[in-house]
Amino acid sequence: MKKSTVLVIDGGGRGSVLTAKYLESKLVGKVLVTPGNDLMLINKNVEIFPNIKTTDTKNILNVCIKNKVDLVDVAQDDAVAVGITDILLKNKFKVFGPTKAAGQIEWDKSWSKNFMNKNRIPTAKFKVFKTQKAGILFIKKHKDSKWYVKASGLAAGKGVIFAANNKEAIHAINQMKNFGKSGETFVIEESLEGEEFSSFAAVNGKKFIILGHAQDHKTVYDGNIGPNTGGMGCSSPPLAITPYIEKQVNVIFKKTTAGLVKLKRPYLGILYLGGIIDSKGKVKVIEFNARWGDPEAQVILPSIKNDYYSLVAEILNGNKPRIIKDKKYRIVVAATAKGYPVDYSKIVGKEIKGMDKLVKSKVKIYGAGVKLQGNKYLVSGGRLFYVLSEGKNVAEARKIAYNALSLVSIAGGNLHYRRDIGYRDLKRN
């Protein structure tokens, strides 16, 4: 029997874990990745295309045609926003990922917030602005409060700024210009108090299956301080997700998928719900994303025991397969160059020592900004790699992950990672 060729569109840790997951399938012979990263080549039967960006629709289509790709997994937000799914479907390829219209639920925060209101999906009170002047005037009319100021467009996870008071909110509004076109329209919303989490569903129209939940640690430093990043680590399954919370999450996914169908924008692919649990145990939606989270994918995908290629095929066929999951607790820690997410330019090109030991340890490694040069591992980005560990509980998983991370370093103390991943569940235990 001819084995299938899968193309994954992503370059970081999310793409790395998806690549590994597809390779576990007996039905898959090869995984191609655009652009991919060097650490993916630890796996056999992987080919990366480092010069093809996730938004390079012409060359991605050429890769599909040349390699007779059987399935394309659109795993990256920019790729969704440029409409790669629409182009591939037009060319008769099988795609797991939303159309540009359905993906607007992520790539346009102002559209997404209005969609939530219209479909009675609980979310923070908000207002959309197109000029900094109007936003500042709005803040000045209100008493001193906590706010979130969010660039409406995609900004690599960095377009959300927390403001502890009105003065900081005005500063955040002035920063919107730093996000270029993404920040031309921006959202100001009330700051919600509570515990955050992420939930993920595989969706085909109104049909969906919840695949798992996780807790991201978004800020760069321990104790949730410092600027927002693309995610410094994750833990799963979070103990905060009780049957009562899961029931609310299910209702939200139901309203969301039905709302998109009603707009003639049926969703197909992974839908990410970023939520918060308030003091009364009620769930409100912070945001939706049109793909797996990074680093949430790294802790949820390994817990799924189904053949992932078959699982995706079932969903594409409109079925609702039963999800089989293990009982292990997992944490993933993002290792970054010191200075990320602001300025890490002085660290680029430096050698990461101890990577050979790390690769041979008990943990799994998913690559991102690492370049392999001969037998040396060099810094090529801000987010370098992810260490995934598993145990019978959070304490055991944390111990394994941090023991492994002690094996690696960058000269001058230039390797950075949070040391408190999974702290909420550690306290609960």
C-alpha positions in Angstrom: 0.0 0.0 0.0 1.3 3.4 -1.0 2.0 5.6 2.1 0.8 9.2 2.2 2.8 12.4 2.0 1.7 15.1 4.4 2.7 18.8 4.2 2.7 20.8 7.5 2.8 24.6 7.1 4.7 25.9 10.2 8.2 26.6 11.3 8.2 26.3 15.1 7.5 24.0 18.0 3.8 23.5 16.9 5.0 22.3 13.5 7.6 20.1 15.1 5.1 18.2 17.3 2.6 17.9 14.4 5.4 16.5 12.2 6.3 13.9 14.9 2.6 13.0 15.4 2.0 12.4 11.7 5.2 10.3 11.4 3.8 8.0 14.1 1.1 6.9 11.6 1.7 3.7 9.7 -0.2 5.4 6.8 2.3 8.2 6.5 5.5 7.7 4.6 6.9 11.3 4.5 6.3 14.7 6.1 7.2 17.9 4.3 7.4 21.1 6.3 7.4 24.8 5.1 9.5 26.4 6.3 10.3 23.8 9.1 13.4 24.0 11.3 16.7 22.1 11.5 15.7 20.2 14.7 12.9 18.5 12.8 15.6 16.6 10.9 16.2 14.5 14.0 13.2 12.5 12.7 13.5 10.3 9.6 11.4 10.9 6.5 11.2 14.6 7.0 12.0 17.2 4.4 12.1 20.9 5.3 11.9 23.9 2.9 13.6 26.7 5.0 13.4 29.3 2.2 9.6 29.0 1.8 7.7 31.3 4.2 4.2 30.2 5.5 2.7 33.0 3.4 4.5 32.0 0.2 1.3 30.6 -1.5 2.9 30.2 -4.9 5.8 28.0 -3.7 3.7 26.1 -1.2 1.4 25.1 -4.1 4.4 24.1 -6.2 5.6 21.8 -3.4 2.2 20.2 -3.2 2.1 19.6 -7.0 5.7 18.4 -7.3 5.4 16.0 -4.3 1.8 14.8 -5.0 0.9 15.8 -1.4 -2.1 13.8 0.1 -2.9 16.1 3.0 -1.9 19.7 3.9 -2.1 20.7 7.6 -2.3 24.5 7.8 -0.9 25.0 11.3 0.2 28.7 11.2 -1.9 31.9 11.6 -0.3 34.0 8.9 -0.9 31.1 6.4 -4.6 31.1 7.3 -4.8 34.9 6.9 -3.3 34.9 3.4 -5.9 32.3 2.3 -3.6 29.3 1.6 -6.4 26.9 2.3 -8.6 28.6 -0.4 -5.8 28.3 -2.9 -5.0 24.7 -2.2 -8.7 23.6 -2.2 -9.1 25.4 -5.6 -6.3 23.2 -6.8 -8.0 20.0 -5.5 -5.7 19.3 -2.5 -7.0 17.9 0.7 -6.6 20.5 3.4 -7.0 20.5 7.2 -7.3 24.2 8.1 -9.8 27.0 7.8 -10.5 29.2 4.8 -9.5 32.9 5.1 -13.1 33.8 5.8 -13.5 31.3 8.6 -10.1 32.2 10.0 -11.1 35.9 10.4 -12.1 34.8 13.9 -8.4 35.1 14.6 -6.8 37.4 12.1 -9.2 40.3 12.9 -9.8 40.8 16.6 -12.4 43.5 16.1 -14.4 41.3 13.8 -14.1 38.4 16.3 -15.3 40.4 19.2 -18.3 41.7 17.3 -19.0 38.0 16.2 -18.9 37.0 19.9 -21.4 39.7 20.9 -23.8 38.8 18.0 -23.7 35.1 19.0 -24.1 35.7 22.7 -20.6 34.2 23.5 -19.5 35.6 26.9 -16.5 37.9 26.6 -15.1 41.1 28.1 -16.7 44.5 27.4 -14.8 46.2 24.5 -14.7 49.0 22.0 -13.0 49.1 18.6 -10.9 52.1 17.5 -9.3 53.2 14.3 -7.3 56.2 15.6 -5.1 56.6 18.6 -6.7 60.0 19.4 -10.2 58.3 19.7 -8.8 55.6 21.9 -7.0 58.0 24.2 -10.1 60.1 24.5 -12.1 57.0 25.5 -9.6 56.1 28.3 -9.6 59.7 29.6 -13.4 59.6 30.0 -13.2 56.6 32.3 -12.0 56.3 35.9 -8.6 54.7 36.5 -8.9 51.0 35.6 -7.1 48.0 34.3 -7.3 47.5 30.6 -6.1 45.4 27.7 -5.2 47.1 24.4 -5.0 44.7 21.5 -3.8 45.2 17.9 -6.7 43.9 15.7 -4.4 42.1 13.3 -1.8 39.4 13.7 1.3 40.3 15.7 3.0 37.0 16.5 1.4 36.8 19.9 2.9 40.2 21.0 0.0 42.6 20.0 -1.8 42.3 23.4 -0.7 44.8 26.0 -1.9 44.8 29.6 -2.4 48.2 31.3 -2.6 48.4 35.1 -4.1 51.9 34.9 -5.2 54.7 32.5 -1.7 56.1 32.1 -0.4 52.7 31.0 -3.4 52.3 28.7 -2.5 55.5 26.9 1.1 54.4 26.5 -0.2 51.0 25.1 -2.4 52.8 22.6 0.6 54.8 21.4 2.5 51.5 20.9 -0.1 50.2 18.5 1.7 52.0 15.7 4.7 49.6 16.3 2.5 46.8 14.9 2.1 48.5 11.4 -1.0 47.6 9.6 -2.0 45.1 12.3 -2.3 48.0 14.8 -4.1 50.4 12.6 -7.4 49.1 14.1 -7.2 48.2 17.8 -9.5 46.9 20.6 -9.7 48.3 24.1 -11.3 46.0 26.6 -11.9 45.6 30.3 -9.4 43.5 32.2 -11.0 40.3 33.4 -9.9 38.7 36.7 -9.5 35.0 36.9 -7.6 31.9 35.8 -6.8 31.5 32.1 -6.8 28.3 30.0 -6.9 27.1 26.4 -9.2 24.5 24.9 -8.9 22.9 21.4 -11.5 21.3 19.2 -11.3 19.6 15.8 -14.1 21.1 13.8 -16.0 20.4 10.6 -19.0 22.8 10.2 -21.3 22.3 13.2 -19.6 19.0 14.2 -16.7 19.3 16.7 -14.7 17.1 19.1 -12.8 18.7 22.0 -9.2 17.4 21.9 -7.9 18.8 25.2 -7.1 21.7 27.4 -3.9 23.4 28.6 -2.6 26.4 30.5 -0.1 28.6 28.7 2.4 30.9 30.5 2.4 33.9 28.2 4.7 36.5 29.9 8.5 36.2 29.7 9.3 36.1 33.4 8.3 33.9 36.4 5.2 35.1 38.3 3.5 36.3 35.1 5.5 39.5 34.8 7.1 41.2 31.8 6.0 41.5 28.2 3.7 39.0 26.5 5.5 36.4 24.3 4.3 33.7 22.0 4.2 31.4 25.1 6.9 30.5 27.5 5.6 27.1 28.5 2.5 25.0 29.1 0.9 22.4 31.3 -1.9 19.8 30.7 -4.4 18.7 31.7 -5.1 21.7 33.9 -6.9 20.8 37.2 -8.9 24.0 36.8 -11.0 22.3 34.0 -13.8 20.7 36.0 -16.8 19.0 34.4 -18.7 22.3 35.1 -16.1 24.3 33.1 -16.0 21.7 30.4 -19.7 21.9 29.9 -19.5 25.7 29.4 -16.6 25.3 26.9 -18.8 22.8 25.0 -21.6 25.3 24.7 -19.2 28.0 23.5 -17.8 25.8 20.8 -21.4 24.9 19.8 -22.4 28.6 19.5 -19.2 29.5 17.6 -19.3 26.7 15.0 -23.1 27.3 14.4 -22.5 31.1 14.1 -19.8 30.6 11.5 -22.0 28.2 9.5 -24.9 30.8 9.6 -22.5 33.3 8.1 -21.6 30.8 5.3 -18.1 30.5 6.7 -18.1 26.9 7.9 -15.0 26.2 9.9 -12.7 23.2 9.2 -9.6 22.5 11.2 -8.4 23.1 14.8 -10.2 25.9 16.7 -8.5 27.3 19.7 -10.6 28.9 22.5 -8.6 31.1 24.9 -10.7 31.5 28.0 -10.8 32.8 31.6 -12.6 31.4 34.6 -14.0 34.2 36.8 -14.5 34.1 40.6 -18.0 32.7 40.1 -16.8 29.8 38.0 -18.1 31.3 34.8 -16.1 31.1 31.5 -15.5 34.1 29.3 -13.7 34.0 26.0 -10.5 36.1 25.7 -9.9 35.2 22.0 -10.3 32.5 19.4 -7.4 31.3 17.2 -7.6 29.4 13.9 -5.0 26.7 14.6 -3.2 24.8 17.4 -1.6 26.9 20.0 2.1 27.0 20.4 3.2 25.7 23.0 -0.2 24.1 23.8 0.1 21.6 20.8 3.2 20.3 22.4 1.4 19.1 25.6 -1.9 18.0 24.0 -1.0 16.2 20.8 1.3 13.6 22.6 -1.6 12.7 24.9 -3.8 11.6 22.0 -3.4 7.9 21.3 -5.4 7.9 18.0 -3.5 7.6 14.7 -3.5 11.3 14.0 -3.5 11.0 10.2 -6.6 8.7 10.5 -8.2 11.1 13.0 -7.9 14.1 10.6 -9.2 12.0 7.7 -12.3 11.0 9.8 -13.0 14.7 10.6 -12.5 15.7 6.9 -15.1 13.0 6.0 -17.6 14.6 8.4 -17.3 11.9 11.1 -16.9 12.3 14.9 -14.3 9.7 16.0 -13.8 8.8 19.6 -10.7 10.5 21.1 -8.4 8.1 23.0 -6.1 9.9 25.6 -3.7 8.7 28.2 -3.7 9.8 31.8 -0.2 11.4 32.0 0.5 15.0 33.1 2.7 17.0 30.7 4.6 20.2 30.9 6.6 21.9 28.1 9.1 24.6 28.7 10.2 27.1 26.0 13.9 27.9 26.0 14.6 31.3 24.5 17.5 33.6 23.8 18.1 36.1 26.5 16.4 39.4 25.5 13.4 37.7 23.8 10.8 39.0 23.0 12.4 42.5 22.7 16.0 42.3 21.5 18.0 39.2 21.3 20.1 40.2 18.3 23.4 39.9 20.2 22.7 36.2 20.9 22.0 35.1 17.3 24.8 32.9 16.1 26.0 31.8 19.5 26.4 28.1 20.2 23.9 26.2 22.4 26.0 23.9 24.5 24.8 20.5 25.7 22.1 19.9 23.0 23.5 16.4 22.2 23.0 15.4 25.9 19.5 16.9 25.9 18.4 15.1 22.7 19.5 11.8 24.4 17.7 12.5 27.7 14.3 11.4 28.9 12.4 14.4 27.4 11.2 15.1 23.9 12.7 18.1 22.1 10.8 20.3 19.6 12.7 22.8 17.6 12.1 26.4 16.6 15.0 28.9 16.3 18.0 26.6 16.2 20.3 26.2 13.2 22.4 23.0 12.9 25.9 23.7 11.5 28.0 20.6 11.4 27.7 19.2 14.9 27.0 22.5 16.5 23.6 23.9 17.5 23.4 27.7 16.9 20.9 30.4 17.9 18.9 31.5 14.9 15.8 33.1 16.6 14.2 34.2 19.8 12.3 31.0 20.7 14.9 28.3 20.4 13.4 24.9 21.4 10.9 23.2 23.7 11.5 20.5 26.3 8.5 18.2 26.8 8.3 16.0 29.9 5.6 13.7 31.2 4.8 12.1 34.6 2.1 10.8 36.8 1.5 14.3 38.1 2.7 17.9 37.7 5.5 17.6 40.2 7.1 14.6 38.5 6.8 16.2 35.0 8.4 19.4 36.3 11.3 17.6 37.9 12.1 15.7 34.7 11.8 18.9 32.5 14.0 21.1 34.6 16.6 18.4 35.2 16.9 18.1 31.4 17.2 21.9 30.9 20.1 22.0 33.3 22.1 20.1 30.7 22.1 23.1 28.2 23.5 26.6 28.2 24.6 29.5 26.1 27.9 31.3 27.1 27.3 34.3 29.3 24.1 33.0 30.8 22.2 33.8 27.6 19.7 30.9 27.7 16.4 32.0 29.3 13.4 30.0 30.4 10.7 30.3 33.0 11.2 28.1 36.1 7.5 28.1 37.2 5.7 26.3 34.5 2.7 24.4 36.0 2.9 26.4 39.2 -1.0 26.6 39.5 -1.4 22.9 39.6 1.6 22.4 41.8 -0.1 24.7 44.4 -3.4 22.7 44.0 -1.6 19.4 44.5 
